[in-house]
Amino acid sequence: MKNLVKGFGDIALYIGVLAAFLVLGMLSRRESVPAGSRLPLWQRPFARMAVWLYRRGGGSGRSRPIRREKRLCRRRFFAARLPFSSAAVRTDLQILNPAARSGCCEEEYYTQKLRVFLIMAFGAAYFALTVRLSSLRENSIRENGALPRPGYGQPGEEYLLEAQGEDGEVLGSYPVTVHARAYTAEETDAMAREILQYLAEELAGENEDLAHVSRRLFMPAALDDCPFRITWESSRYELLDADGSVHNNDIEEGQSIPVTVTVRLRLGERQYEEAFDVLVVAGVRDETEKLHAAIAGALSERDRSAPEDAMLYLPEKVEGRRLSWSVRDENPGLGLFLLMLLLAGLRFRGADTGLHRKIEQRSRQLRMDYPKLLSRLALFAGAGMSIRSAFVRIGRDYQQELERGGEKRFVYEEVLLMCRELGSGVPESECYTHFGQRCGLLQYSRFCSLLTQNLRKGNQTLLTALQNEASAAFAERRSLARQMGEEAGTKLLLPMILMLVVTMVMIVIPAYSSFAM
């Protein structure tokens, strides 16, 4: 229960975030999902929340009838805090969707951004709360200073204990494994040999080898997935304890004392043992290291002393110092929550960059399609059609191609919009001017000026001018294609370097190994 109280702060944060989503869901329950969206059922509540936030955060759109003064104050409050009025985003959306109303495009764009952010924020709070609750342990240290043992045949429980003195000073953290009350599983000789070989390789621990032992040896009382009971014996406990602690304060410099360490593996009636010869040499150890070693030794001694008891009673005093114990609180949920919240914020902010990247892709596509548009106009004009009829024919062909599942092309979308303007009675010269302005490239402005000049002066050399312009556009397209190829080669440079490094490693390591042998 202590851990539950200690972790109540971040748990309250996660619950508060989830409660805020619940309140937001109740407030936005009457909002309608954007028409034409095919969202999964579980995403629709977040879509309603996004619409509610957008419309009350300074965005355009309807709002339910409320008092005018409250509505204006609320819009001013949220509009000062939520980024729903970017002129650059509004311009990019208008360029990408010239035929749609800017308000509708803005609402769809921002509600989609908000929906993704809300989903990520909700997932961050939910998963962080789940991880946090799973890391709490109700039955940790009892009031009498004891840890509960697992039942028969169950794996041991691992704790990271924190020792505290009488004055509240933290004396250190100590990993403790509380083993099961009894383990009656049977083991084979092969597993015993494997464990003994592993212990022989890892026994030196922090020391260089077994001939120069001055620091703690690796003498564990248990191993992961090991059904054996492991016990250690030392021929000289005043120098080397059964937990691997080395007491070499009385050894003179340059002196080495031999000690025999024996490990025994027991499982039921079976027992295996092996002896190791070590040389204990002098070493430097301060009072803090002595205290840590004594506390760790006391914990190990308590664990070995009464394995049949249902509780592991922790030592109350070590080296004359009274101790109080608590399970060290691990909180991975908070980091997960903050990380996912950061990713959601980056995703929200990065959406504008992605939108501007689409504008750049649109400009490149317009430049690539410019020669083809000119060649088709020259072809229709050479066949005797007027420029207006040629544009109508091109727009009709593009619509038919879209109905057959063709790719969307921005230049033909602009042509369709121009055909609608022509059909609604807008003068032809103004339609051409609007077409060049919407495309926003020098080539299209020059082309539209040529068409407008033809309408005003009745230029008889329009066909020749279109053919010359198409030839120049194809030459520019070839130059653009070469530039795109060079950019692609530059982008592939880093993956090629990484592949080279991997190849060199695959070649050098076997060659070095064979040379060493």
C-alpha positions in Angstrom: 0.0 0.0 0.0 3.0 2.3 0.6 4.0 2.1 -3.1 0.4 2.8 -4.1 0.4 6.0 -2.0 3.9 6.9 -3.2 2.9 6.6 -6.8 -0.5 8.3 -6.4 0.9 11.6 -8.0 1.6 10.3 -11.4 -1.4 8.0 -11.3 -3.6 11.0 -10.6 -2.1 12.7 -13.6 -3.0 9.8 -15.9 -6.5 9.5 -14.5 -6.9 13.2 -14.8 -6.0 13.1 -18.5 -8.4 10.3 -19.1 -11.1 12.1 -17.2 -10.5 15.2 -19.3 -11.0 13.0 -22.4 -14.3 11.7 -20.9 -15.5 15.3 -20.2 -14.4 16.3 -23.7 -16.3 13.4 -25.2 -19.4 14.3 -23.3 -19.2 17.9 -24.5 -18.6 16.9 -28.1 -21.2 14.1 -28.3 -23.5 16.2 -30.5 -20.9 17.2 -33.0 -21.1 15.5 -36.4 -18.2 13.6 -38.0 -17.0 15.4 -41.2 -19.1 14.3 -44.2 -17.4 11.9 -46.5 -15.0 10.6 -43.9 -14.7 6.8 -43.6 -13.3 6.6 -40.1 -13.3 3.5 -38.0 -15.8 3.4 -35.3 -13.3 3.8 -32.5 -11.9 7.0 -34.1 -15.2 8.8 -34.4 -15.3 10.0 -30.8 -11.9 11.6 -31.3 -13.1 13.1 -34.5 -16.0 14.7 -32.7 -13.6 16.0 -30.0 -11.4 17.5 -32.7 -14.3 19.3 -34.3 -15.5 20.6 -31.0 -12.0 21.9 -30.1 -11.6 23.5 -33.5 -14.9 25.3 -33.5 -14.5 26.6 -30.0 -10.8 27.4 -30.5 -11.1 30.2 -33.0 -11.8 28.1 -36.1 -14.5 28.6 -38.6 -17.7 26.7 -38.6 -21.0 26.6 -36.8 -21.5 26.6 -33.1 -24.7 25.8 -31.2 -26.9 28.7 -30.1 -25.5 30.2 -26.9 -25.2 33.7 -25.6 -23.3 36.0 -27.9 -21.1 37.5 -25.1 -20.0 34.1 -23.8 -19.3 32.8 -27.3 -17.1 35.7 -28.2 -15.2 35.5 -24.9 -14.6 31.8 -25.3 -13.4 32.2 -28.9 -11.0 34.9 -27.9 -9.7 32.8 -25.0 -9.0 29.7 -27.1 -7.9 31.6 -30.2 -5.1 33.1 -28.2 -3.8 29.7 -27.2 -4.5 27.3 -30.1 -2.7 27.6 -33.5 -5.7 27.8 -35.7 -5.0 30.9 -37.7 -1.8 30.2 -39.7 -1.7 32.3 -42.9 0.9 30.0 -44.5 -1.3 27.0 -43.9 -4.4 28.8 -45.2 -2.4 29.7 -48.4 -1.1 26.2 -48.9 -4.6 24.7 -48.5 -6.0 27.1 -51.0 -3.3 26.3 -53.5 -3.8 22.5 -53.1 -7.6 22.7 -53.2 -8.5 25.7 -55.5 -12.0 24.4 -56.2 -13.0 23.9 -52.5 -14.0 26.6 -50.0 -11.0 27.6 -47.9 -13.0 27.3 -44.7 -14.0 23.7 -45.3 -10.4 22.8 -46.2 -9.1 24.5 -43.1 -11.6 22.8 -40.8 -10.8 19.4 -42.3 -7.1 19.9 -42.0 -7.0 21.1 -38.5 -9.6 18.6 -37.2 -7.4 15.8 -38.7 -4.4 17.1 -37.0 -6.3 17.4 -33.7 -7.7 13.9 -34.1 -4.3 12.3 -34.5 -3.0 14.3 -31.5 -5.9 13.3 -29.3 -5.5 9.7 -30.2 -1.8 9.7 -29.3 -2.4 11.7 -26.1 -5.1 9.2 -25.0 -3.0 6.3 -25.8 -0.1 7.8 -23.9 -2.2 8.3 -20.8 -3.8 4.8 -21.0 -0.6 2.8 -21.6 1.3 4.8 -19.0 -1.5 4.1 -16.4 -1.5 0.4 -17.3 2.3 0.2 -17.0 2.3 2.1 -13.7 -0.4 0.0 -12.1 1.4 -3.2 -13.2 4.6 -2.0 -11.5 3.0 -1.4 -8.1 3.0 -4.2 -5.5 0.4 -4.2 -2.9 2.1 -6.9 -0.8 5.6 -5.5 -0.4 7.3 -5.0 3.0 5.0 -5.8 5.8 4.8 -3.7 9.0 7.1 -6.3 10.8 9.8 -5.8 8.2 9.2 -8.9 6.1 8.8 -9.8 2.4 6.3 -12.5 1.5 7.7 -15.6 -0.2 6.1 -17.0 -3.4 4.2 -20.2 -3.1 5.5 -23.7 -3.8 6.9 -24.2 -7.3 6.6 -20.5 -8.2 9.5 -18.4 -9.5 11.3 -16.2 -7.1 10.3 -12.5 -6.5 12.9 -9.9 -7.2 13.0 -6.7 -5.2 15.2 -3.6 -5.3 15.4 -2.6 -1.7 16.5 0.8 -0.4 18.1 0.9 3.0 17.6 3.9 5.2 19.3 4.8 8.5 17.6 6.2 11.7 18.1 9.7 10.4 16.4 8.9 7.1 19.7 8.8 5.2 19.6 6.5 2.2 22.4 3.9 2.6 22.1 2.3 -0.8 20.0 0.1 -3.1 20.3 -3.7 -2.9 18.8 -6.2 -5.3 17.2 -9.1 -3.4 15.6 -12.3 -4.8 13.0 -13.9 -2.5 12.9 -17.6 -3.4 10.0 -19.9 -3.3 9.3 -21.8 0.0 10.3 -25.0 -1.7 11.1 -26.2 -5.2 10.7 -29.9 -5.9 11.5 -30.0 -9.7 14.0 -32.5 -11.0 17.2 -31.6 -12.8 19.5 -33.4 -15.2 23.3 -33.9 -15.0 23.8 -31.9 -18.2 22.1 -28.8 -16.7 24.3 -29.1 -13.6 27.5 -29.3 -15.7 26.3 -26.3 -17.7 25.6 -24.2 -14.5 29.0 -25.2 -13.0 30.8 -24.2 -16.2 29.0 -20.9 -16.2 29.9 -20.2 -12.5 33.5 -21.1 -13.2 33.7 -18.5 -16.0 31.9 -15.8 -14.1 33.3 -16.4 -10.6 36.1 -13.7 -10.9 33.4 -11.0 -11.1 35.0 -7.6 -11.0 38.5 -9.0 -10.6 41.1 -9.7 -13.3 41.3 -13.4 -12.5 41.1 -15.8 -9.6 44.8 -15.3 -8.8 44.3 -11.6 -8.0 41.1 -11.3 -5.9 40.6 -8.0 -4.2 37.0 -7.2 -4.9 33.7 -9.0 -4.7 33.4 -12.4 -6.4 30.4 -13.5 -8.4 28.8 -16.0 -6.0 25.0 -15.8 -6.6 22.6 -17.5 -4.4 20.3 -18.1 -7.4 20.2 -17.9 -11.2 17.4 -17.1 -13.5 15.5 -20.3 -14.6 17.7 -22.4 -12.4 15.8 -25.0 -10.3 18.9 -25.7 -8.2 19.6 -24.4 -4.7 23.0 -22.8 -4.9 25.2 -22.6 -1.8 28.7 -21.5 -1.4 31.4 -22.4 1.2 34.7 -20.8 1.8 37.8 -22.3 3.5 38.5 -19.0 5.2 35.4 -17.0 6.0 37.5 -14.2 7.6 38.9 -13.5 4.1 36.1 -14.5 1.7 32.5 -14.8 2.7 29.9 -17.1 1.2 28.3 -14.3 -0.7 31.5 -13.3 -2.5 32.4 -10.4 -0.1 36.2 -10.0 0.3 37.7 -9.0 3.6 41.2 -8.0 2.8 41.8 -5.1 5.0 44.4 -6.9 7.1 46.3 -8.3 4.2 49.6 -6.5 3.6 50.6 -5.1 0.2 52.1 -7.7 -2.0 50.8 -10.6 0.1 48.4 -13.2 -1.3 46.5 -15.8 0.7 45.0 -19.0 -1.0 41.3 -19.7 -0.3 39.2 -22.6 -1.6 35.7 -21.8 -2.7 33.2 -24.6 -3.0 29.8 -24.3 -4.8 27.1 -26.9 -4.2 24.0 -27.3 -6.3 21.1 -29.2 -4.7 17.8 -30.3 -6.1 15.9 -32.7 -4.0 18.2 -35.7 -3.3 20.7 -34.7 -5.9 23.8 -32.7 -5.2 26.7 -31.5 -7.3 29.8 -29.6 -6.2 33.0 -28.1 -7.5 35.9 -26.4 -5.8 37.8 -23.3 -7.0 41.2 -22.1 -5.8 41.5 -18.3 -5.5 44.2 -16.0 -4.2 43.1 -13.0 -2.0 45.3 -10.0 -2.3 45.3 -6.6 -0.6 42.8 -4.0 -1.6 41.5 -0.5 -0.8 38.0 -0.2 0.6 36.3 2.7 2.4 33.7 2.7 5.1 30.9 3.0 2.6 31.9 -0.2 0.7 32.2 -2.0 4.0 28.7 -1.0 5.1 27.3 -2.0 1.7 29.0 -5.4 1.8 27.7 -6.0 5.4 24.1 -5.1 4.4 24.3 -7.3 1.4 25.8 -10.1 3.5 23.1 -9.8 6.1 20.4 -10.0 3.5 21.9 -13.1 2.0 22.3 -14.7 5.4 18.7 -14.0 6.3 17.6 -15.6 3.0 19.6 -18.8 3.7 18.9 -19.1 7.3 15.2 -19.9 7.2 14.1 -21.0 3.7 11.1 -22.8 5.1 9.5 -19.7 6.7 6.7 -18.0 4.9 8.3 -14.6 5.4 11.8 -13.3 4.8 12.6 -11.0 7.8 14.9 -8.2 6.9 17.7 -7.2 9.2 16.9 -4.4 11.6 20.6 -3.5 12.4 23.8 -4.0 10.6 27.3 -2.9 11.8 25.6 -1.0 14.7 23.3 1.0 12.4 19.6 0.6 12.6 17.9 0.2 9.2 14.5 0.8 7.8 13.5 -0.8 4.5 11.3 0.1 1.5 10.9 -1.3 -2.0 12.4 1.1 -4.5 9.7 2.6 -6.6 10.2 2.1 -10.4 8.1 4.3 -12.6 8.4 3.5 -16.3 4.9 4.7 -17.0 5.8 8.4 -16.6 8.6 8.2 -19.1 6.3 6.4 -21.6 3.6 9.0 -21.1 5.9 12.0 -21.7 7.5 10.3 -24.7 4.2 9.6 -26.4 3.0 13.1 -25.5 6.1 14.5 -27.1 5.6 12.4 -30.2 2.0 13.6 -30.4 3.1 17.3 -30.2 5.8 16.8 -32.8 3.3 15.1 -35.1 0.9 18.0 -34.6 3.6 20.6 -35.3 5.1 18.6 -38.2 1.8 18.5 -40.1 2.4 22.0 -41.4 5.8 21.1 -42.7 4.2 18.1 -44.5 1.6 20.4 -46.0 4.3 22.8 -47.3 6.1 19.8 -48.7 3.0 19.0 -50.7 3.1 22.5 -52.2 6.7 21.9 -53.3 5.6 18.5 -54.9 2.7 20.3 -56.6 5.1 22.9 -58.1 7.4 20.2 -59.4 4.5 18.2 -60.8 3.2 21.4 -62.6 6.6 21.9 -64.1 6.7 18.3 -65.3 3.2 18.4 -66.8 3.7 21.8 -68.5 5.2 20.4 -71.8 2.5 17.8 -72.1 -0.2 20.4 -71.7 1.3 22.7 -74.4 1.8 19.8 -76.8 -1.9 18.8 -76.5 -3.0 22.4 -77.0 -0.8 22.7 -80.1 -2.2 19.4 -81.4 -5.8 20.5 -81.0 -5.1 24.0 -82.3 -3.4 22.5 -85.4 -6.5 20.4 -85.9 -8.6 23.6 -86.2 -10.0 23.8 -82.6 -10.1 27.0 -80.7 -8.1 27.4 -77.5 -11.3 27.4 -75.4 -12.6 24.2 -77.1 -9.2 22.6 -76.6 -9.2 23.3 -72.9 -12.7 22.0 -72.6 -11.7 18.8 -74.4 -8.6 18.4 -72.2 -10.7 18.8 -69.0 -13.3 16.3 -70.2 -10.6 13.7 -71.1 -9.1 14.2 -67.6 -12.5 13.6 -65.9 -12.9 10.4 -67.8 -9.4 9.3 -66.8 -10.2 10.0 -63.1 -13.4 7.9 -63.4 -11.3 5.0 -64.6 -9.0 5.3 -61.5 -6.4 7.6 -62.9 -3.9 9.7 -60.9 -4.8 13.2 -59.8 -2.8 15.9 -61.6 -2.8 19.4 -60.3 -2.5 21.1 -63.7 -5.6 19.4 -65.0 -7.4 20.2 -61.8 -6.7 23.8 -62.6 -7.9 23.3 -66.2 -11.2 21.9 -64.8 -11.6 24.9 -62.6 -10.9 27.2 -65.6 -13.5 25.3 -67.6 -16.1 25.9 -64.9 -15.3 29.6 -64.9 -15.7 29.6 -68.7 -19.1 27.9 -68.4 -20.3 30.3 -65.7 -19.8 33.3 -68.0 -16.5 34.7 -66.8 -14.6 36.4 -69.7 -12.1 34.2 -71.4 -9.1 36.5 -70.8 -9.9 36.7 -67.1 -10.1 32.9 -66.9 -6.6 32.6 -68.5 -5.3 35.2 -66.1 -6.8 33.3 -63.1 -5.4 30.1 -64.4 -1.8 31.5 -64.5 -2.2 33.1 -61.0 -3.4 29.8 -59.4 -0.5 27.8 -60.9 1.9 30.3 -59.5 4.9 29.5 -61.8 6.6 31.7 -64.3 6.1 29.3 -67.2 2.3 29.3 -66.8 2.2 33.1 -66.4 4.1 33.5 -69.6 1.8 31.0 -71.3 -1.4 32.7 -70.1 0.0 36.1 -71.2 0.5 34.6 -74.7 -3.2 33.4 -74.8 -4.5 36.7 -73.5 -2.4 38.6 -76.1 -3.8 36.3 -78.8 -7.4 37.2 -77.7 -6.7 41.0 -77.8 -4.6 41.3 -81.0 -5.8 38.3 -82.9 -2.3 36.9 -83.4 -2.2 34.5 -86.3 1.1 32.9 -85.2 -0.4 31.4 -82.0 0.2 27.8 -83.3 3.8 28.5 -84.0 4.3 30.2 -80.6 2.7 27.2 -78.9 5.0 24.8 -80.7 8.1 26.8 -79.8 7.0 27.1 -76.2 6.4 23.3 -76.1 9.9 22.6 -77.4 11.5 24.9 -74.8 9.3 23.3 -72.1 10.5 19.8 -73.0 14.1 21.0 -72.9 13.4 22.4 -69.4 11.8 19.1 -68.4 14.8 17.2 -69.3 17.0 19.5 -67.2 14.6 19.1 -64.3 14.7 15.3 -64.7 18.5 15.4 -64.5 18.3 17.5 -61.4 15.9 15.1 -59.8 18.3 12.2 -60.6 21.2 14.0 -59.0 19.1 14.7 -55.8 18.1 11.0 -55.7 21.8 10.0 -55.9 22.7 12.3 -53.1 19.9 10.9 -50.9 21.2 7.4 -51.5 24.7 8.3 -50.4 24.1 7.7 -46.7 22.5 4.2 -47.2 25.4 3.3 -49.5 27.9 4.4 -46.8 26.1 2.3 -44.2 26.1 -0.7 -46.5 29.8 -0.2 -47.1 30.4 -0.2 -43.3 28.4 -3.4 -42.8 30.3 -5.1 -45.7 33.6 -4.1 -44.2 32.7 -5.4 -40.8 31.6 -8.7 -42.4 34.9 -9.0 -44.1 37.3 -7.7 -41.4 35.9 -9.6 -38.4 36.3 -13.1 -39.9 39.8 -12.2 -41.3 40.9 -10.8 -37.9 39.6 -13.9 -36.1 41.4 -16.3 -38.4 44.6 -14.2 -38.1 44.3 -14.3 -34.3 43.9 -18.1 -34.3 
